[in-house]
Amino acid sequence: MIFLILIILIFSLLSPTYSQSSGSFGFSDAKSISMAFTYVSNSRGVDAIGVNPANLALQGKKRFNIKSYLPVPELNFYFRTPISIDKYNYFFGGVDDGSGKLVGRYLNNDEKEELKEMLGETDLIFNLNINHLSMSYYHSEKIGAFGFGIVDRLGMRFKPSKSFTDLVFSGLYPNQVYAFSDLIAKVSIWREVSFSYARKITDIESNYLKNLLAGITFKFISGYYYLSTEKNDSYFQNEAENIIKGKFDYTILHALSPDFAKNYGKDSIVSIKDFRFSFSPTAAGSGFGFDIGFSGDINDYLKAAIAITDIGSIKWDNNQATIKNNSEFTFEGYSTKEELDSLKNKFNKATSDITTPFSSGLPTTLRLGISFQVDKAPFIKSFPGSLLVAFDYNQGFNNEIGNSTIPRFSLGFEWDYLKLPFIRTGFSFGGIVGFTWSFGIGFNAGPLEFNFASSNFAALLSPNSTRKLNFAMDSKWKF
């Protein structure tokens, strides 16, 4: 765990974070974050990479966009924890015993149940993207548009088994089966080098669509770390006379760069001294993926779009291990060394395959979006400034990092009035992150654009009571 934390810190400090989208609830640019991750039809230029490559072919006022470290490095992080700061202080901060001494709090049954529900029902999620360079260039309607990006991604998702929290807070009950199939543990670190192309396919004369744009992105991937509990059907039961019987039945996939440490499977000892820093570590796996998207104007004020992103996989074939266990055990109480050794052997029947490669999927996602430019609608006679309203539907096809098979809906707004800062807000529903209310502002300063956002506006108003933390800012050169 110390080693894993070290990796996270190093990648966090390596450079500023960037947020091409990944998965159904992965990060996007600060502008889209302020609109509650609404981006399929309304993203433009470099912000379309990873979301809908077709939008690269939308001609804007500026042909060339670039994001990097200057002038303001992009910062974007998302963290969700099962317990808020004020609840943590309440349950674990201690209480005054009356003499000024801080002692532990004794919980009543209602408090135990509340804490158990919080810890057992909510995933711990951490997502971080690191940008090195991204750019887009629109040449012409005939030639099309091009995009390029280099981004590192780090994600973590952990959810303890409900049986584990029941055991901790309620104790061991007779004849109750404690199953651990709902435990989730995933960590992944990989780098993407992407190349995108988009152009107008054709002008369409119909009542439903005026023109059609298409785009594609190819992604070349280097995998640096992967950990996943692919299967966990382990369980145990407290039977008569306090005899505990159960079964280990799990499969764990684990791979890491040889520059991080040597992977010995079940006997692995990963220590900090084995770590070797490198800007480009030796890959533990490699893969290929692509995005494909379409976008079209329904009329002068309505636009629709569809995209499928992160189609592909990573093959882990360097310093990898598949760890399995399928063995039954019985615990009747032991007192001698021989009996304790016998019990230890029952818990240590895992097998490790360090020669066979395995694969993991990319966070494949279907994205649908529609945007409405209110001030351009013929039935709106007068409107102060310009107002964009956009709606998205995102559906993940797996539960890899940044993704969820639970559909997510979002509604975003962007208002520009008299060249004042852009005011943006939005609401997102569904997915594993649940309801969020986003807010942000943007400024144009000549060739520079600055954006600031949070996908959880409530956290800005009451940071101690929230379980979701997100802040994003970025700068973009436009020529």
URWO-V350723 format. One record per helix or strand of 2 or more residues. SS is the DSSP state (~ for helix, > for strand). FROM is the first residue (numbers start at 1). TO is the last residue. If there is no record, write none. Layout:
# URWO-V350723
ss;from;to
SS;FROM;TO
SS;FROM;TO
This chain:
# URWO-V350723
ss;from;to
~;2;14
~;30;34
~;45;48
~;53;57
>;64;67
>;75;80
~;85;92
>;95;96
>;102;103
~;109;121
>;124;140
>;144;159
~;162;170
>;177;179
>;184;203
>;211;232
>;235;238
~;240;242
>;244;256
~;265;267
~;272;274
>;285;297
>;302;316
>;320;331
~;337;346
>;351;353
>;358;361
>;365;373
~;374;376
>;386;396
>;408;416
>;422;430
>;436;445
>;448;454
~;457;461
~;463;465
>;468;478
